[in-house]
Amino acid sequence: MLLKAWVIPLLYLDYEIRRDYIVANLCENRNRPELNCNGKCYLAKKIKSIREQERKEAEHSYVVKLIDVVARISEPFQFKSFTSRNLRSKAQLYEYRSPFKARETYATIFHPPIAA
């Protein structure tokens, strides 16, 4: 993935480094200097081919993921069987405590000040 992010900047770098060679040998408009192409047609063609290749790879990746999802769905659904013994062994027991406390427990804490 990181390599894909560097493809187009590296292509620009290659163009800048080899500009004279590209203009002289690879440019489609090298016989028409009045267009001032300077190899930009070659660069545009390369960028277009890389983007097309990335699009095809993205489509292929999507299709592979879609096939994987469909393959998982086509498996028959089954409930896992369990016995009551397994259910009891995994259950956690909690002690029940009423949310309504008796008033006596708070009477020792919450009371008016005692006069000495």
C-alpha positions as CSV (number, residue, x, y, z in Angstrom):
1,M,0.0,0.0,0.0
2,L,2.8,2.4,0.8
3,L,4.5,1.6,-2.5
4,K,1.3,2.5,-4.3
5,A,1.4,6.0,-2.8
6,W,4.9,6.6,-4.2
7,V,4.3,5.3,-7.8
8,I,3.1,8.6,-9.3
9,P,5.7,10.8,-7.5
10,L,8.4,8.5,-8.6
11,L,7.1,8.7,-12.1
12,Y,7.4,12.5,-12.0
13,L,10.9,12.1,-10.6
14,D,11.8,9.8,-13.4
15,Y,10.4,12.3,-15.9
16,E,12.5,15.1,-14.5
17,I,15.7,13.1,-14.4
18,R,15.3,11.6,-17.9
19,R,13.5,14.6,-19.6
20,D,16.1,15.0,-22.4
21,Y,16.0,11.3,-23.3
22,I,12.2,11.3,-23.2
23,V,11.9,14.4,-25.4
24,A,14.4,13.0,-27.9
25,N,13.2,9.4,-28.1
26,L,9.9,8.7,-26.4
27,C,7.8,11.8,-26.9
28,E,4.9,11.3,-29.4
29,N,5.2,15.0,-30.6
30,R,9.0,15.0,-31.0
31,N,8.6,15.8,-34.7
32,R,6.4,18.8,-33.9
33,P,8.4,21.1,-31.7
34,E,5.9,24.0,-32.1
35,L,3.6,22.1,-29.6
36,N,6.2,22.5,-26.8
37,C,5.2,19.1,-25.5
38,N,8.6,18.4,-23.9
39,G,7.6,14.8,-23.1
40,K,4.5,15.7,-21.2
41,C,2.5,13.4,-23.5
42,Y,4.7,10.5,-22.5
43,L,4.2,11.4,-18.8
44,A,0.4,11.8,-19.2
45,K,0.2,8.4,-21.0
46,K,2.2,6.7,-18.2
47,I,0.1,8.3,-15.4
48,K,-3.1,7.2,-17.3
49,S,-1.8,3.6,-17.5
50,I,-0.9,3.5,-13.8
51,R,-4.3,4.9,-12.8
52,E,-6.0,2.3,-15.1
53,Q,-3.9,-0.4,-13.5
54,E,-4.8,0.8,-10.0
55,R,-8.5,0.8,-10.9
56,K,-8.3,-2.7,-12.3
57,E,-6.5,-3.9,-9.1
58,A,-9.2,-2.2,-7.0
59,E,-12.0,-3.9,-8.9
60,H,-10.2,-7.3,-8.6
61,S,-9.7,-6.7,-4.9
62,Y,-13.4,-5.9,-4.5
63,V,-14.5,-9.0,-6.5
64,V,-12.2,-11.2,-4.3
65,K,-13.7,-9.8,-1.1
66,L,-17.2,-10.2,-2.5
67,I,-16.5,-13.8,-3.4
68,D,-15.2,-14.4,0.1
69,V,-18.3,-13.0,1.6
70,V,-20.6,-15.0,-0.6
71,A,-18.6,-18.2,0.1
72,R,-19.0,-17.6,3.8
73,I,-22.8,-17.0,3.4
74,S,-23.2,-20.2,1.5
75,E,-22.1,-22.3,4.4
76,P,-25.2,-23.8,6.1
77,F,-26.2,-22.1,9.4
78,Q,-26.3,-24.3,12.4
79,F,-27.0,-23.6,16.0
80,K,-24.4,-24.8,18.4
81,S,-25.8,-27.5,20.6
82,F,-25.3,-27.3,24.3
83,T,-26.6,-29.2,27.3
84,S,-27.9,-27.7,30.5
85,R,-24.8,-29.0,32.3
86,N,-22.6,-26.8,30.1
87,L,-25.0,-23.9,30.6
88,R,-24.8,-24.2,34.4
89,S,-21.0,-24.5,34.5
90,K,-20.5,-21.2,32.5
91,A,-23.2,-19.2,34.3
92,Q,-22.0,-16.8,37.0
93,L,-24.0,-16.6,40.2
94,Y,-24.7,-13.3,41.7
95,E,-26.1,-12.5,45.2
96,Y,-29.3,-10.5,45.0
97,R,-29.2,-7.3,47.0
98,S,-32.3,-5.1,47.2
99,P,-31.8,-1.6,45.9
100,F,-34.1,-0.4,48.7
101,K,-32.1,-0.2,51.9
102,A,-33.7,-0.2,55.3
103,R,-33.9,3.3,56.9
104,E,-32.1,2.0,60.0
105,T,-28.8,1.6,58.2
106,Y,-28.7,5.3,57.3
107,A,-30.1,6.5,60.6
108,T,-26.7,6.3,62.2
109,I,-25.1,8.5,59.5
110,F,-27.8,11.0,58.5
111,H,-29.2,12.6,61.6
112,P,-29.4,16.2,63.0
113,P,-26.5,17.4,65.1
114,I,-26.5,16.1,68.7
115,A,-26.4,18.9,71.3
116,A,-23.8,18.3,74.0
